[in-house]
């Protein structure tokens, strides 16, 4: 879980466009971010296992 101050700083418009940091909307993590879902890999896995992300199901073979 990212600190509140770090999340607030990421929400502000940066001085330069290259400084934009994508963060998970659920926990605030910046690494392992999936743009398509707006989640980090950990939150994505949790929500997909619970069936809360439409169109995503756990694969098995």
ZIWOWO-V286809 format. One line per field, one symbol per residue. phi: phi as a letter, one per 30 degrees, with the letter a starting at -180 (. if undefined). psi: psi as a letter, one per 30 degrees, with the letter a starting at -180 (. if undefined). burial: 1 if it has 9 or more other C-alpha atoms within 8 Angstrom, else 0. A space follows every 50 residues. Layout:
# ZIWOWO-V286809
phi=???
psi=???
burial=???
This chain:
# ZIWOWO-V286809
phi=.ddddddddddddddbddcdcdbddccjdccidceecibddddddddddd iccdicbddbb
psi=klleeeeeefflklekffgkkkkkfefgkfkhkjeefglleeeeeeeeef gfjkgklkkk.
burial=00000010010000000001001100011100110001111011001110 10000000000
